[in-house]
């Protein structure tokens, strides 16, 4: 039955009920009484978890973010007369923490795809003096207050009841800090004439969130310290600005968890690396930082706008120490910002962010040959090789190895050869790490030699398929167990042709 036909039947039923009531038929009432109306509102659950996954509203044990509310009105001990549109209920506080739902199967309360619709207010009929509806939590902590009202038709007096529902809980302890750069996400150098939307100064916002991913309460003193790290030429002459503060370091007081400031470029191109620091101990950076929570962000600086091809200059060799924090930014030239970064074959414990920052804690000594790739806003892609030398330092307990190979980014594990047209199967394994943690395998490039594919079976990485071309295949295999990662170059000779596979 279509939605229009359902609505027609509903109108006919309501008309019939009204006719019966006019003729003396229909349901009874509480009878004539001089007693006032009494209304109550209760909820099945007065506290709900934060709905961080934005799960839809529902009822039952598998709907932990939804509660049922019950409204009831009586005259003395008798229920009020029944009918349509008797109760009006709405959220008067905490609308951002949730919404009201009917969950009654009525297509007027659903979208075209049958999904339940949220409401800030609902109108309910009364059956035996009562009705029910639902409240569904959102992803923001807070206290929602729901009020239901009923009007006594005898004297038009309105009676109300309310209930509070707590969604999640804000811990007040800093859990994370992240930054957002104003569009277009890049700067021109100081002496470059401005070509909008690019300019020499840009606005930034930093979000300080608690353990429940809720905005940190507004403090009385600055709770965010921002500084320009002296990495690369673009940092020279750059400065941070907010109010009467100007320089390489400033302290900001967040409002609603958000801190606002500006960044001005210097004379050089490259990337300006900003470091955000908050204090989990007391959310105050003016009295010393006892329990730091940090994050890095890179802002590209160009001296032209889409006038030079994208390029990665010669990447300088990097030196790091096992067990000690490491961070480096790689300069780019030309192209159109913003840029997207990726890397393969980095030392274990290091990773690259989408800002072009390679950071982490190296886990094994040795010489590593990595590949850095950057893509600009127009889709142009360039790659460059970079050498990492990691010195022995703090020891890494029980490091991972692939089939006993030493993972230094250049040593190759040679697997059994295969033949064109014949099924190939080889299982890779690792030793080391915490044996209770599962092993996750990834293969790069994503497309292995024609006819072969990479997959996982249990803790083993599997290379299988039927080769279709004769060549010498080389690719990277990465195994991750818990917080320990190892990347190994692997070679498979297919047939007699020793040329590299395309």
C-alpha positions in Angstrom: 0.0 0.0 0.0 1.5 3.4 -1.0 2.0 6.3 1.3 -0.9 8.3 -0.2 -3.3 5.4 0.3 -2.1 5.0 3.9 -2.8 8.6 4.6 -6.3 8.4 3.0 -7.2 5.4 5.2 -5.8 7.2 8.3 -8.0 10.3 7.5 -11.1 8.0 7.0 -10.5 6.3 10.3 -10.1 9.6 12.1 -13.4 10.9 10.5 -15.2 7.7 11.6 -13.9 8.1 15.2 -15.0 11.7 15.3 -18.5 10.7 14.0 -18.8 8.0 16.7 -17.8 10.4 19.4 -20.4 12.9 18.2 -23.0 10.2 18.3 -22.0 9.1 21.9 -19.9 6.2 20.8 -16.2 5.6 21.2 -14.0 5.2 24.3 -15.0 6.3 27.7 -13.4 9.0 29.9 -12.5 9.5 33.5 -16.0 10.9 34.0 -16.9 14.3 35.2 -14.7 15.5 38.0 -13.6 18.7 39.7 -10.1 17.3 40.3 -7.2 18.8 38.4 -5.1 17.0 35.8 -1.9 15.4 37.0 0.8 14.6 34.5 4.0 12.5 34.9 6.9 11.9 32.6 9.4 9.0 33.1 12.3 7.5 31.1 13.5 4.0 31.0 17.2 5.2 31.0 18.2 8.5 32.5 21.8 8.2 31.1 23.0 7.2 27.6 26.5 6.8 26.1 27.7 9.3 23.5 26.8 8.1 20.0 30.2 8.5 18.4 29.3 6.2 15.5 26.1 8.1 14.7 24.1 4.8 14.9 20.4 5.1 14.1 17.6 5.1 16.7 16.1 1.8 17.6 14.5 -0.1 20.4 15.6 -3.1 22.4 18.9 -4.5 23.8 20.8 -3.6 20.6 19.9 0.0 20.7 22.1 1.3 23.6 21.8 5.0 22.5 18.0 5.1 22.6 15.6 5.3 25.6 11.8 5.2 25.8 9.9 7.9 27.6 6.4 7.4 29.1 3.9 10.3 29.6 0.8 9.7 31.7 -2.1 12.1 32.7 -4.9 11.4 35.2 -7.9 13.0 36.8 -7.7 11.7 40.3 -7.1 8.0 39.8 -8.7 7.8 36.4 -7.0 8.3 33.1 -7.8 11.5 31.1 -10.1 11.1 28.1 -8.3 9.6 25.1 -7.9 11.1 21.6 -5.5 12.5 19.0 -3.0 15.2 19.7 -3.4 15.2 23.5 0.3 15.5 24.6 2.9 17.9 23.3 6.5 17.0 24.1 9.7 18.9 23.2 13.4 19.3 24.1 13.9 22.5 26.0 17.6 22.0 26.8 20.5 20.0 25.3 19.2 19.7 21.7 22.7 19.1 20.5 22.9 16.0 22.7 20.0 14.2 21.0 16.6 14.2 19.4 13.1 12.8 19.8 11.7 9.9 17.7 8.3 8.3 17.3 9.5 4.8 16.2 5.8 4.0 15.5 6.0 2.8 11.9 4.0 5.7 10.6 5.4 6.8 7.3 4.9 10.4 8.2 7.7 10.0 10.7 10.1 8.4 8.2 12.0 9.6 5.1 11.4 8.2 1.6 13.8 5.3 2.3 12.0 4.3 5.5 14.6 5.8 7.9 13.3 7.2 11.2 13.3 11.0 11.3 14.5 13.1 14.3 12.3 15.8 15.8 12.8 18.5 18.4 9.1 18.2 19.4 6.4 15.5 19.0 2.6 15.5 19.3 1.1 12.3 20.8 -2.4 10.9 21.2 -3.6 9.5 24.5 -4.6 5.9 25.1 -5.8 5.0 28.6 -4.3 8.4 29.6 -0.8 7.7 28.4 1.6 7.6 25.4 5.3 6.8 24.7 8.0 8.1 22.5 11.8 7.9 22.3 15.0 10.0 22.8 18.1 9.1 20.8 21.6 10.3 21.8 24.0 12.2 19.4 27.8 12.5 19.5 27.9 15.5 21.9 27.9 15.1 25.7 25.3 17.0 27.7 22.0 17.0 29.6 18.8 17.1 27.6 15.6 18.2 29.3 12.4 16.9 27.8 9.1 18.5 28.7 5.6 17.1 28.0 2.4 19.2 28.4 -1.4 18.4 28.4 -4.3 20.9 28.3 -7.4 20.3 30.4 -10.3 21.0 28.0 -12.6 22.0 30.9 -10.7 25.1 31.8 -7.9 25.2 29.2 -5.3 25.0 31.9 -1.9 23.5 30.9 -0.1 21.0 33.0 3.6 20.0 32.4 6.2 17.5 33.5 9.9 17.2 32.7 12.7 14.6 32.8 16.5 15.0 32.3 18.6 12.6 30.2 22.4 12.7 30.5 24.3 11.9 27.4 27.9 10.7 28.0 30.1 12.6 30.3 32.8 15.2 29.6 36.0 14.2 31.5 37.6 17.7 31.5 41.0 16.0 30.9 42.7 16.8 27.6 42.8 13.8 25.3 43.9 15.2 21.9 44.7 18.4 20.0 44.3 18.8 16.2 44.6 21.8 13.9 42.7 23.0 10.8 44.2 25.5 8.3 42.0 28.1 6.6 41.4 27.4 2.9 43.3 27.1 0.6 45.6 25.6 3.2 48.9 27.1 2.0 50.8 30.4 2.1 52.8 32.5 -0.3 56.2 33.8 0.8 56.3 37.2 2.5 57.6 39.2 -0.6 55.3 37.5 -3.1 52.4 39.7 -4.2 49.1 38.3 -3.0 47.0 36.4 -5.4 43.8 35.4 -3.8 42.8 33.0 -2.3 46.5 32.6 -1.5 48.1 35.2 0.8 51.0 35.8 3.1 49.0 35.2 6.3 46.5 32.5 7.1 44.1 31.7 10.0 44.3 28.4 11.9 42.1 26.7 14.5 43.2 24.1 17.0 40.6 21.8 18.6 41.4 20.6 22.1 39.2 17.6 23.0 38.9 15.4 26.1 39.0 11.6 26.5 35.3 11.4 25.3 36.2 13.5 22.2 34.2 16.4 23.6 35.4 20.0 23.5 37.4 20.9 26.6 35.6 23.3 28.9 36.6 27.0 28.4 39.5 27.7 30.9 40.3 30.8 32.7 43.9 30.8 31.5 45.6 29.9 28.2 45.5 26.2 27.7 47.2 25.8 24.3 50.8 26.6 23.4 51.6 26.9 19.7 55.2 27.2 18.4 57.0 27.2 15.1 59.6 24.3 15.1 62.9 25.3 13.6 62.7 22.7 10.8 63.5 23.8 7.2 64.0 27.2 5.7 60.4 28.2 5.7 60.5 28.5 9.5 62.9 31.5 9.2 61.1 34.7 9.6 57.7 33.1 10.0 55.6 34.2 13.0 52.4 33.4 14.9 49.9 36.2 15.7 47.1 36.5 18.2 46.0 39.7 19.8 49.1 41.4 21.4 51.2 38.2 20.9 53.5 37.9 18.0 56.5 35.6 17.5 57.5 32.0 17.2 55.6 30.9 20.3 52.2 32.0 21.6 49.7 30.8 24.2 46.0 30.6 23.4 42.9 30.2 25.5 40.3 28.0 23.8 36.6 28.8 23.7 34.4 25.8 23.4 37.5 23.7 22.8 38.7 25.9 19.9 41.8 28.1 19.8 42.1 30.7 17.0 45.3 32.4 15.8 47.2 33.4 12.5 50.4 32.4 10.9 52.5 34.7 8.7 55.1 33.4 6.3 58.8 34.3 6.0 60.9 34.8 2.9 61.5 31.1 2.1 59.5 28.4 0.5 58.9 24.9 2.1 56.7 23.9 5.0 56.3 25.6 8.3 55.9 23.0 11.0 53.7 24.0 14.0 53.7 22.2 17.3 50.6 22.2 19.5 51.0 21.5 23.2 48.3 21.2 25.9 48.6 20.1 29.5 46.4 17.2 30.5 47.3 17.8 34.2 45.4 21.0 34.7 44.5 22.4 31.2 46.8 25.4 31.8 50.0 26.0 29.9 51.0 29.2 31.8 52.1 27.5 34.9 54.4 24.9 33.3 53.4 21.8 31.3 53.4 18.7 33.5 51.6 16.1 31.3 51.9 17.3 27.6 49.5 16.3 24.8 51.1 17.3 21.5 50.5 17.3 17.7 52.4 18.5 14.7 51.0 20.3 11.6 52.8 21.5 8.4 51.6 24.5 6.4 53.1 24.7 2.9 54.7 28.0 1.7 55.1 28.7 -2.0 56.5 31.6 -4.0 54.2 31.1 -6.9 50.7 29.9 -7.7 50.4 27.1 -10.2 53.3 28.6 -12.2 55.9 26.0 -11.5 55.7 22.2 -11.9 55.4 20.1 -8.7 58.8 18.8 -7.6 60.6 17.2 -4.7 64.1 18.6 -4.4 67.0 16.3 -3.5 65.9 14.8 -0.2 68.5 15.2 2.5 69.7 12.1 4.4 68.0 11.7 7.8 69.6 10.5 11.1 67.6 9.1 14.0 68.2 7.1 17.1 66.4 3.9 18.2 63.9 4.7 21.0 64.0 8.5 20.6 61.3 10.6 19.1 62.0 11.7 15.5 60.4 14.3 13.2 61.3 15.7 9.8 59.5 17.6 7.1 60.4 17.4 3.4 60.2 20.5 1.2 58.3 20.7 -2.1 58.4 23.2 -4.9 55.7 24.3 -7.4 52.4 22.6 -7.9 49.1 23.7 -6.4 48.4 23.3 -2.7 47.1 21.5 -0.7 49.2 18.4 -1.0 48.7 14.8 -0.1 51.7 12.8 1.1 52.5 9.1 1.4 55.6 6.9 1.9 56.8 3.4 1.8 59.8 1.5 3.3 60.2 3.9 6.2 62.1 2.7 9.3 59.9 0.7 11.7 58.1 3.1 14.0 58.0 6.0 11.6 55.1 7.2 9.5 54.2 10.1 7.3 51.2 12.4 7.9 49.2 14.1 5.3 51.2 17.3 6.0 54.5 15.7 4.9 55.9 15.2 8.4 57.7 11.9 9.0 57.6 11.3 12.7 57.5 8.5 15.4 60.0 6.5 17.4 62.4 4.3 15.4 62.5 0.7 16.5 65.5 -0.8 14.9 69.0 0.3 13.9 70.2 0.3 10.3 70.2 2.0 7.0 66.8 2.4 5.3 65.9 3.6 1.8 62.4 5.1 1.8 60.3 6.5 -0.9 58.3 9.8 -0.4 55.4 10.6 -2.7 53.4 13.9 -2.9 50.3 14.7 -5.0 49.1 18.2 -5.5 45.5 19.5 -5.8 45.7 19.0 -9.6 46.6 15.3 -9.3 50.3 15.8 -10.3 52.4 13.2 -8.5 56.1 13.1 -7.8 58.3 10.7 -5.7 61.8 10.9 -4.2 64.2 8.6 -2.4 65.3 9.4 1.1 67.9 7.6 3.2 67.4 7.1 6.9 70.3 6.1 9.2 69.1 4.9 12.5 71.7 4.5 15.3 71.4 2.0 18.1 70.0 3.4 21.2 67.2 2.3 23.4 66.6 -1.4 22.6 63.5 -2.7 20.9 62.3 -5.9 22.7 61.8 -8.8 20.4 61.8 -7.1 17.0 59.9 -8.6 14.0 61.6 -10.4 11.1 60.1 -11.8 8.0 61.3 -15.4 7.4 64.5 -14.6 9.1 65.5 -11.8 6.7 67.1 -8.6 8.1 64.8 -5.8 7.3 66.9 -2.8 6.3 64.9 -1.6 3.4 67.4 -2.8 0.8 68.1 -6.4 1.6 65.9 -8.7 -0.5 64.2 -11.9 0.5 64.1 -14.2 -2.5 61.1 -16.5 -2.6 60.9 -19.7 -4.7 60.7 -19.1 -8.5 57.5 -19.6 -10.5 56.5 -20.3 -14.0 54.1 -18.6 -16.4 50.8 -20.5 -16.4 51.5 -22.6 -13.4 49.8 -22.0 -10.0 52.0 -20.3 -7.4 51.6 -20.4 -3.7 53.9 -19.2 -0.9 53.2 -18.4 2.7 55.2 -15.7 4.6 55.6 -15.8 8.3 57.2 -13.5 11.0 59.1 -14.1 14.2 59.3 -11.7 17.1 56.9 -9.3 18.7 54.2 -10.3 21.1 53.0 -13.7 20.0 49.5 -13.1 21.4 48.9 -10.2 19.0 47.6 -11.0 15.5 49.7 -10.2 12.4 48.4 -7.8 9.8 49.9 -8.1 6.3 50.0 -5.4 3.5 51.6 -5.6 0.1 53.0 -2.7 -1.9 52.6 -1.9 -4.7 49.0 -2.9 -4.3 49.1 -4.6 -7.7 51.5 -7.5 -7.6 53.0 -9.0 -10.8 50.3 -10.0 -13.3 48.4 -13.0 -12.1 49.7 -12.9 -8.4 47.9 -11.4 -5.4 48.6 -10.9 -1.7 46.3 -11.9 1.1 46.3 -13.1 4.7 45.5 -16.4 6.3 45.7 -16.3 10.1 49.1 -14.8 10.9 50.6 -15.7 7.6 50.9 -13.5 4.5 50.0 -15.4 1.3 51.2 -14.8 -2.2 49.2 -16.8 -4.7 47.8 -17.0 -8.2 48.9 -18.0 -11.7 51.6 -15.8 -13.2 50.9 -14.5 -16.7 54.2 -12.9 -17.6 57.9 -13.8 -17.3 59.9 -11.3 -15.3 61.7 -10.6 -12.0 59.1 -9.3 -9.5 60.2 -7.1 -6.6 57.7 -5.6 -4.1 57.4 -4.6 -0.5 55.7 -6.7 2.2 54.8 -5.2 5.6 53.9 -7.2 8.7 52.4 -5.4 11.7 52.0 -7.1 15.1 50.7 -4.8 17.8 52.8 -1.7 17.8 55.8 -3.3 16.0 56.1 -3.2 12.2 58.6 -4.6 9.8 58.8 -3.9 6.0 60.7 -6.3 3.7 61.6 -6.2 0.1 60.7 -9.5 -1.6 61.7 -11.0 -5.0 60.1 -13.7 -7.1 61.5 -14.8 -10.4 58.8 -15.8 -12.9 60.1 -17.8 -15.8 63.5 -17.1 -17.5 63.2 -13.4 -18.2 65.3 -11.6 -15.6 64.0 -8.1 -16.5 62.1 -6.3 -13.8 58.3 -6.7 -13.9 56.4 -3.7 -15.1 
